[in-house]
Amino acid sequence: MALMKPALIPEFFARLKQAIPEPETELEYENLYHLLVAVVLSAQATDVGVNRATGPLFKIVKTPAEMVALRSEEHTSELQSRETISYAV
């Protein structure tokens, strides 16, 4: 598969922005970190499944540092019982 030539990338994004000025997603998120996590997870699951897994997680995790700290906090067992942590951490 051939990659796009670097000189064409700005034009590509300009056309994309013109065609879809306000893109939408079915993924549920509160901030750009949440969106990044949800997009990565969506490669392995449906958007509905990602939303179900991240719903409880995003209530307690707002930043990458909070995600890292989650491994040692009391919420881990609660999230594991919902099968959230196995997807998100």
One Martini backbone bead per residue (centre of mass of N, CA, C, O) as a GRO file, in nm:
protein
   89
    1MET     BB    1   0.095   0.038   0.025
    2ALA     BB    2   0.062   0.363  -0.043
    3LEU     BB    3   0.165   0.663   0.049
    4MET     BB    4   0.124   0.975   0.107
    5LYS     BB    5   0.235   1.254   0.000
    6PRO     BB    6   0.336   1.515   0.188
    7ALA     BB    7   0.232   1.745  -0.013
    8LEU     BB    8  -0.086   1.631   0.008
    9ILE     BB    9  -0.192   1.657   0.300
   10PRO     BB   10  -0.316   1.945   0.324
   11GLU     BB   11  -0.527   1.900   0.100
   12PHE     BB   12  -0.675   1.667   0.226
   13PHE     BB   13  -0.768   1.821   0.488
   14ALA     BB   14  -0.916   2.048   0.343
   15ARG     BB   15  -1.127   1.867   0.201
   16LEU     BB   16  -1.236   1.731   0.452
   17LYS     BB   17  -1.332   1.993   0.593
   18GLN     BB   18  -1.528   2.074   0.367
   19ALA     BB   19  -1.704   1.809   0.366
   20ILE     BB   20  -1.652   1.790   0.708
   21PRO     BB   21  -1.675   2.034   0.935
   22GLU     BB   22  -1.857   1.843   1.157
   23PRO     BB   23  -1.773   1.582   1.293
   24GLU     BB   24  -1.909   1.263   1.388
   25THR     BB   25  -1.986   1.044   1.671
   26GLU     BB   26  -2.077   0.760   1.876
   27LEU     BB   27  -1.879   0.831   2.067
   28GLU     BB   28  -1.820   0.870   2.412
   29TYR     BB   29  -1.714   1.199   2.540
   30GLU     BB   30  -1.533   1.478   2.722
   31ASN     BB   31  -1.245   1.448   2.588
   32LEU     BB   32  -0.960   1.393   2.410
   33TYR     BB   33  -0.872   1.148   2.571
   34HIS     BB   34  -1.130   0.988   2.547
   35LEU     BB   35  -1.130   0.976   2.241
   36LEU     BB   36  -0.870   0.822   2.206
   37VAL     BB   37  -0.951   0.571   2.361
   38ALA     BB   38  -1.207   0.505   2.195
   39VAL     BB   39  -1.067   0.474   1.919
   40VAL     BB   40  -0.880   0.246   1.992
   41LEU     BB   41  -1.108   0.050   2.085
   42SER     BB   42  -1.273   0.053   1.806
   43ALA     BB   43  -1.080  -0.157   1.663
   44GLN     BB   44  -1.215  -0.405   1.865
   45ALA     BB   45  -1.504  -0.260   1.861
   46THR     BB   46  -1.787  -0.136   1.903
   47ASP     BB   47  -1.928   0.153   1.991
   48VAL     BB   48  -2.117   0.029   2.196
   49GLY     BB   49  -1.899  -0.129   2.351
   50VAL     BB   50  -1.724   0.110   2.422
   51ASN     BB   51  -1.937   0.272   2.580
   52ARG     BB   52  -1.983   0.052   2.793
   53ALA     BB   53  -1.682   0.046   2.895
   54THR     BB   54  -1.632   0.373   2.935
   55GLY     BB   55  -1.844   0.491   3.115
   56PRO     BB   56  -1.728   0.418   3.401
   57LEU     BB   57  -1.439   0.513   3.349
   58PHE     BB   58  -1.498   0.826   3.275
   59LYS     BB   59  -1.599   0.900   3.568
   60ILE     BB   60  -1.280   0.856   3.693
   61VAL     BB   61  -1.135   0.927   3.412
   62LYS     BB   62  -0.953   1.222   3.261
   63THR     BB   63  -0.649   1.116   3.252
   64PRO     BB   64  -0.358   0.959   3.211
   65ALA     BB   65  -0.275   0.961   3.513
   66GLU     BB   66  -0.541   0.828   3.611
   67MET     BB   67  -0.502   0.565   3.457
   68VAL     BB   68  -0.245   0.475   3.596
   69ALA     BB   69  -0.358   0.494   3.894
   70LEU     BB   70  -0.590   0.282   3.875
   71ARG     BB   71  -0.431   0.016   3.934
   72SER     BB   72  -0.411   0.116   4.263
   73GLU     BB   73  -0.714   0.133   4.302
   74GLU     BB   74  -1.041   0.067   4.411
   75HIS     BB   75  -1.179   0.061   4.113
   76THR     BB   76  -1.077  -0.194   3.978
   77SER     BB   77  -1.283  -0.409   4.075
   78GLU     BB   78  -1.532  -0.272   3.961
   79LEU     BB   79  -1.438  -0.273   3.662
   80GLN     BB   80  -1.383  -0.576   3.633
   81SER     BB   81  -1.681  -0.661   3.685
   82ARG     BB   82  -1.748  -0.497   3.399
   83GLU     BB   83  -1.514  -0.539   3.185
   84THR     BB   84  -1.334  -0.270   3.146
   85ILE     BB   85  -1.028  -0.290   3.215
   86SER     BB   86  -0.946  -0.493   2.986
   87TYR     BB   87  -0.978  -0.262   2.764
   88ALA     BB   88  -0.847   0.021   2.897
   89VAL     BB   89  -0.557  -0.091   3.048
   0.00000   0.00000   0.00000
